[in-house]
């Protein structure tokens, strides 16, 4: 097991390096750079552009240098000094911009993942064991509705109902008095009173998808001979189902943890805009449209790292829950 973890950690470091290289290349694909866009904006507004100032900024940030030199300056600053560079648009260090919003994203999407699993696993198991029952049909209808309604539309419905029924808006993550406050029991309660809506929206489609996947996998497993053998040996129905077929049926769900969190971050961009959430999605969208390269590159790279770390976690969980994977690594 230690050898398996060691190999995965080495692969994780190499993958992170590749992700950083690709992320920096992607943000430089559009023609021009931030200064070009900045000059065009000034010219469109009728403002005078000082070529000497622009050239000084171009030299300062290395826009005229080869790609590999720019990449080395960027990645060495991150690795050696924890410096992700300067946001041109916000005129602030990238580090001060991303951690708060990325923390909000991870917190919201982490809660959404927990809700998805807590709701989907028992419903999926029940729907498979009680196939074609009333509960199975209700779970199927609910799953189709959850998959069919776009997240942003569901967010709009919740905002409308909240205003009509309670006279309150559900936008944002904190009340004004708690936005800049330190964490305290009052701030945690205020966060939870606001976070239920985005967590519900973000978890809806994923919950419906997990229910369908788990139900289909478990139905296949329940037909296999080892389940019949376990029943023939006198195991209780609950123990027979939970000890063997459910563990096998959970494998595809666990293997999706790696990309689940970044997928939620990317899919939450519109939801964050609708609900006015201070998360990383809108910041990434704005940085890409304005070609704020250091800010966009940092967010993309951190999302890639989340994918790699999530994949490592899913591999370790699979090795723990399925002995065949541990034996296969020997």
Backbone torsions as a table, in degrees:
resi	resn	phi	psi	omega
1	UNK	NA	-38.6	179.3
2	UNK	-65.1	-39.3	176.5
3	UNK	-62.8	-39.5	177.8
4	UNK	-61.8	-44.4	-180.0
5	UNK	-66.2	-40.7	179.5
6	UNK	-61.6	-45.1	178.8
7	UNK	-62.8	-39.0	-179.9
8	UNK	-67.6	-35.8	178.8
9	UNK	-67.2	-41.3	177.8
10	UNK	-62.4	-44.9	178.4
11	UNK	-62.8	-33.8	-179.4
12	UNK	-66.3	-41.9	180.0
13	UNK	-64.3	-45.2	179.6
14	UNK	-63.8	-39.0	179.3
15	UNK	-66.5	-38.9	178.4
16	UNK	-63.2	-39.1	178.0
17	UNK	-63.9	-44.1	179.1
18	UNK	-62.5	-39.7	179.4
19	UNK	-62.6	-42.5	180.0
20	UNK	-64.1	-39.2	-179.8
21	UNK	-65.0	-45.7	-179.2
22	UNK	-68.1	-39.1	-179.6
23	UNK	-61.5	-43.1	-179.7
24	UNK	-67.6	-33.9	178.3
25	UNK	-69.3	-39.4	-177.3
26	UNK	-63.7	-42.1	-175.9
27	UNK	-72.6	-10.2	177.0
28	UNK	-101.7	2.7	-178.9
29	UNK	-66.1	-42.7	-179.8
30	UNK	-61.3	146.4	179.1
31	UNK	-65.0	147.2	-180.0
32	UNK	80.4	-168.3	178.5
33	UNK	-147.9	-172.5	-176.7
34	UNK	-61.7	-39.7	-177.9
35	UNK	-65.0	-36.5	177.1
36	UNK	-62.2	-46.3	178.1
37	UNK	-62.7	-39.6	-179.2
38	UNK	-63.7	-42.6	179.1
39	UNK	-64.8	-40.7	179.2
40	UNK	-63.3	-39.8	179.0
41	UNK	-64.3	-43.8	179.1
42	UNK	-63.1	-42.8	-179.8
43	UNK	-64.5	-38.1	179.9
44	UNK	-66.0	-30.8	179.2
45	UNK	-85.9	-0.5	179.0
46	UNK	83.1	9.7	179.6
47	UNK	-83.2	153.1	-179.9
48	UNK	-82.5	136.4	179.6
49	UNK	-106.0	121.7	178.4
50	UNK	-87.3	110.0	-177.3
51	UNK	-60.5	-33.5	-179.6
52	UNK	-65.2	-41.6	178.4
53	UNK	-63.6	-43.7	179.3
54	UNK	-63.0	-42.0	179.9
55	UNK	-66.2	-36.6	177.6
56	UNK	-64.1	-42.1	177.0
57	UNK	-65.2	-37.6	179.5
58	UNK	-63.6	-39.7	177.9
59	UNK	-71.1	-36.4	-177.8
60	UNK	-63.5	-42.0	-177.2
61	UNK	-96.5	4.3	173.1
62	UNK	71.3	27.3	-178.4
63	UNK	-66.4	-23.5	-179.2
64	UNK	-89.2	-2.4	-176.5
65	UNK	-89.7	162.9	179.4
66	UNK	-60.7	158.7	-176.5
67	UNK	-57.7	-44.2	-174.7
68	UNK	-65.1	-33.3	177.7
69	UNK	-68.7	-44.3	178.1
70	UNK	-61.7	-41.4	-179.7
71	UNK	-63.7	-43.3	-178.4
72	UNK	-63.2	-42.1	177.6
73	UNK	-60.5	-40.2	-177.4
74	UNK	-70.0	-51.9	-173.9
75	UNK	-72.5	-33.5	178.1
76	UNK	-67.8	-34.9	175.6
77	UNK	-63.4	-37.5	179.5
78	UNK	-70.7	-47.2	-174.2
79	UNK	-71.5	-43.5	-172.7
80	UNK	-85.7	-34.7	-173.7
81	UNK	-124.2	-1.5	-176.6
82	UNK	66.5	23.9	-177.4
83	UNK	-100.2	113.2	-179.3
84	UNK	-87.9	5.4	178.2
85	UNK	97.8	-170.3	-175.2
86	UNK	-112.7	134.5	172.7
87	UNK	-80.7	118.6	-178.4
88	UNK	-68.0	-41.8	-175.2
89	UNK	-71.3	-43.3	-176.8
90	UNK	-86.9	-12.0	-178.9
91	UNK	53.8	49.4	-179.3
92	UNK	-151.6	156.5	176.1
93	UNK	-59.9	141.2	-179.7
94	UNK	-61.2	-35.5	-177.2
95	UNK	-58.0	-41.0	-178.4
96	UNK	-72.6	-18.7	-177.5
97	UNK	-89.3	-35.3	-167.0
98	UNK	-89.9	-33.1	-169.4
99	UNK	-65.6	-42.2	179.6
100	UNK	-63.4	-46.7	-179.2
101	UNK	-69.9	-39.6	178.1
102	UNK	-65.8	-36.8	176.1
103	UNK	-62.8	-42.2	176.7
104	UNK	-61.3	-41.4	179.8
105	UNK	-63.3	-47.4	-178.6
106	UNK	-63.0	-40.1	-179.5
107	UNK	-64.7	-47.3	-179.2
108	UNK	-65.1	-48.6	-177.1
109	UNK	-70.4	-31.0	174.8
110	UNK	-64.0	-43.5	176.4
111	UNK	-63.9	-37.7	178.8
112	UNK	-63.9	-40.4	178.7
113	UNK	-64.2	-42.5	178.9
114	UNK	-61.6	-44.4	178.6
115	UNK	-62.3	-42.2	179.9
116	UNK	-57.6	-47.1	-177.3
117	UNK	-71.1	-42.0	-178.8
118	UNK	-62.5	-33.5	-178.7
119	UNK	-87.8	-43.7	-171.0
120	UNK	-73.3	-39.6	-174.7
121	UNK	-63.7	-53.9	179.4
122	UNK	-63.8	-37.4	179.3
123	UNK	-67.7	-40.5	178.9
124	UNK	-63.4	-42.6	178.4
125	UNK	-64.1	-45.5	-179.4
126	UNK	-62.0	-42.8	-177.8
127	UNK	-64.7	-33.0	179.6
128	UNK	-77.0	-42.8	-178.4
129	UNK	-70.3	-37.6	178.5
130	UNK	-103.8	55.3	-177.1
131	UNK	-59.5	136.7	179.0
132	UNK	64.0	19.0	172.8
133	UNK	-87.1	175.3	178.2
134	UNK	-60.7	-41.3	179.0
135	UNK	-62.9	-38.6	178.1
136	UNK	-63.9	-43.1	179.5
137	UNK	-65.0	-40.5	178.8
138	UNK	-63.9	-40.3	178.1
139	UNK	-64.7	-38.6	179.3
140	UNK	-65.4	-45.8	179.4
141	UNK	-63.1	-44.4	178.8
142	UNK	-61.5	-38.0	178.0
143	UNK	-64.0	-43.4	179.1
144	UNK	-63.9	-41.0	178.3
145	UNK	-64.3	-42.8	-179.9
146	UNK	-62.4	-36.8	179.3
147	UNK	-77.3	-28.9	-173.3
148	UNK	-81.3	-32.4	-176.3
149	UNK	-82.7	121.8	176.0
150	UNK	-62.6	147.4	-177.1
151	UNK	-59.2	-43.3	-176.6
152	UNK	-65.7	-33.8	178.9
153	UNK	-69.2	-39.8	176.6
154	UNK	-63.1	-38.5	177.8
155	UNK	-63.3	-41.2	177.9
156	UNK	-63.7	-39.6	178.1
157	UNK	-62.0	-45.3	179.7
158	UNK	-62.8	-40.4	178.7
159	UNK	-62.6	-41.8	-179.6
160	UNK	-65.0	-48.2	-178.5
161	UNK	-64.8	-39.1	179.9
162	UNK	-63.5	-39.2	-179.5
163	UNK	-72.6	-39.7	-178.8
164	UNK	-69.0	-44.6	-173.6
165	UNK	-83.9	-41.1	-173.5
166	UNK	-112.4	-7.5	-179.7
167	UNK	69.8	22.0	-178.1
168	UNK	-127.6	149.8	172.9
169	UNK	-93.8	151.4	-176.8
170	UNK	-112.0	19.9	179.0
171	UNK	-76.2	155.3	178.6
172	UNK	81.0	172.8	179.5
173	UNK	-111.3	-16.3	-178.0
174	UNK	-141.2	154.2	169.3
175	UNK	-71.4	157.9	-176.4
176	UNK	-54.4	-36.5	-176.8
177	UNK	-73.9	-14.2	-178.7
178	UNK	-109.2	-1.5	-174.8
179	UNK	-61.3	-43.7	-178.1
180	UNK	-104.9	7.3	-177.1
181	UNK	-80.8	160.0	175.2
182	UNK	-75.1	161.0	-179.8
183	UNK	-65.8	133.1	179.4
184	UNK	-153.8	168.0	177.5
185	UNK	-54.4	-38.7	179.0
186	UNK	-65.4	-40.5	179.3
187	UNK	-69.6	-36.2	177.1
188	UNK	-63.0	-43.9	179.5
189	UNK	-65.1	-39.5	178.3
190	UNK	-64.6	-39.5	177.5
191	UNK	-63.2	-45.6	-179.1
192	UNK	-64.9	-34.2	179.7
193	UNK	-69.3	-21.1	176.8
194	UNK	-99.1	-29.4	-170.2
195	UNK	-78.1	-16.0	-174.8
196	UNK	-61.0	-35.8	-176.8
197	UNK	-68.4	-54.1	178.5
198	UNK	-63.1	-34.7	177.9
199	UNK	-63.9	-42.2	178.8
200	UNK	-63.8	-42.5	-179.4
201	UNK	-65.8	-47.1	-175.9
202	UNK	-68.5	-28.4	-176.8
203	UNK	-89.3	-11.6	-171.9
204	UNK	-63.0	-56.3	-177.2
205	UNK	-65.7	-40.2	179.7
206	UNK	-64.1	-39.2	178.1
207	UNK	-61.8	-46.4	179.7
208	UNK	-60.9	-40.6	-179.6
209	UNK	-66.7	-43.3	-179.7
210	UNK	-64.5	-36.9	178.3
211	UNK	-60.5	-46.1	-178.4
212	UNK	-65.3	-41.2	-179.1
213	UNK	-66.4	-46.9	-178.3
214	UNK	-65.1	-41.3	179.4
215	UNK	-61.0	-46.1	-178.3
216	UNK	-65.6	-43.5	-180.0
217	UNK	-64.2	-43.2	-177.7
218	UNK	-68.4	-35.5	176.6
219	UNK	-61.5	-39.3	177.4
220	UNK	-65.0	-42.1	-177.3
221	UNK	-69.0	-36.4	-177.3
222	UNK	-64.7	-19.3	-179.8
223	UNK	-87.3	-5.9	-172.5
224	UNK	-82.2	156.1	-173.2
225	UNK	-62.7	-30.8	-176.6
226	UNK	-66.1	-26.4	176.3
227	UNK	-71.0	-42.2	176.9
228	UNK	-62.5	-39.4	179.1
229	UNK	-64.2	-43.4	179.3
230	UNK	-61.1	-40.6	178.0
231	UNK	-66.4	-38.3	-178.6
232	UNK	-67.2	-26.7	178.6
233	UNK	-82.5	1.7	173.3
234	UNK	92.9	9.1	176.3
235	UNK	-65.2	146.4	176.8
236	UNK	-64.6	155.8	-177.8
237	UNK	-62.0	-41.1	-179.3
238	UNK	-63.0	-45.6	-178.1
239	UNK	-68.9	-37.8	179.0
240	UNK	-60.0	-43.6	-176.8
241	UNK	-74.2	-45.5	-173.3
242	UNK	-75.6	-29.7	-174.0
243	UNK	-80.2	-32.5	-174.4
244	UNK	-118.9	-69.6	-172.7
245	UNK	-63.2	-34.7	179.8
246	UNK	-66.1	-40.4	179.8
247	UNK	-61.5	-42.1	179.4
248	UNK	-68.8	-39.9	-177.8
249	UNK	-68.2	-22.2	-179.9
250	UNK	-78.8	-15.3	-176.7
251	UNK	-53.3	-50.5	-179.9
252	UNK	-61.8	-31.9	179.2
253	UNK	-69.5	-42.4	-179.5
254	UNK	-66.6	-36.6	-178.3
255	UNK	-67.8	-13.9	179.5
256	UNK	-90.3	-2.8	-177.6
257	UNK	-60.8	-34.5	-175.5
258	UNK	-57.8	-41.9	-177.3
259	UNK	-102.5	-1.7	-175.7
260	UNK	-67.3	-44.9	-176.9
261	UNK	-67.7	-48.6	175.8
262	UNK	-61.6	-34.9	178.1
263	UNK	-64.6	-38.4	177.7
264	UNK	-66.4	-38.3	179.3
265	UNK	-62.5	-45.8	-178.2
266	UNK	-69.3	-35.9	-178.5
267	UNK	-77.7	-12.5	-176.4
268	UNK	-91.7	4.6	-176.9
269	UNK	-61.0	-52.3	-178.2
270	UNK	-66.4	-40.3	178.2
271	UNK	-60.5	-41.0	179.3
272	UNK	-64.8	-36.6	177.9
273	UNK	-68.0	-43.7	-178.6
274	UNK	-64.4	-43.8	-176.1
275	UNK	-92.7	4.2	177.9
276	UNK	57.3	51.6	-177.2
277	UNK	-95.6	133.1	177.6
278	UNK	-80.9	67.9	-178.9
279	UNK	-112.4	-178.5	-174.5
280	UNK	-76.8	-23.5	-175.9
281	UNK	-58.9	-56.4	178.9
282	UNK	-61.5	-34.0	178.7
283	UNK	-65.2	-40.0	177.7
284	UNK	-65.6	-44.1	180.0
285	UNK	-60.5	-44.4	-179.1
286	UNK	-66.6	-39.8	-179.7
287	UNK	-67.2	-33.9	178.7
288	UNK	-70.6	-41.2	-179.1
289	UNK	-69.3	-29.3	-180.0
290	UNK	-96.8	2.5	-178.7
291	UNK	56.1	39.7	173.6
292	UNK	-79.7	83.9	-161.3
293	UNK	-65.4	-42.7	-178.4
294	UNK	-66.8	-39.1	178.8
295	UNK	-67.9	-46.2	179.6
296	UNK	-63.8	-43.5	-179.2
297	UNK	-62.9	-39.4	180.0
298	UNK	-64.7	-43.8	-178.8
299	UNK	-66.5	-44.1	179.7
300	UNK	-61.7	-43.0	-179.1
301	UNK	-65.4	-40.0	179.7
302	UNK	-67.7	-35.8	175.2
303	UNK	-64.6	-38.9	175.8
304	UNK	-63.0	-40.1	177.9
305	UNK	-64.3	-37.6	176.5
306	UNK	-60.9	-38.8	178.2
307	UNK	-63.3	-45.0	-179.0
308	UNK	-64.4	-45.6	179.8
309	UNK	-64.8	-40.6	177.8
310	UNK	-63.5	-36.5	177.4
311	UNK	-66.3	-39.4	176.7
312	UNK	-62.4	-43.5	178.9
313	UNK	-62.2	-43.4	-179.8
314	UNK	-65.3	-37.7	177.7
315	UNK	-63.9	-43.0	179.5
316	UNK	-65.6	-39.7	177.8
317	UNK	-65.2	-40.2	178.4
318	UNK	-64.5	-41.2	178.8
319	UNK	-64.9	-31.2	-179.7
320	UNK	-77.9	-39.2	-174.3
321	UNK	-85.9	-24.2	-177.4
322	UNK	-123.0	104.6	-177.6
323	UNK	-60.7	-23.9	-178.8
324	UNK	-61.2	-32.0	179.6
325	UNK	-71.0	-39.1	177.9
326	UNK	-66.0	-43.5	179.9
327	UNK	-66.2	-33.9	-179.8
328	UNK	-68.7	-23.5	-179.7
329	UNK	-80.8	-11.2	-179.7
330	UNK	-84.5	NA	NA
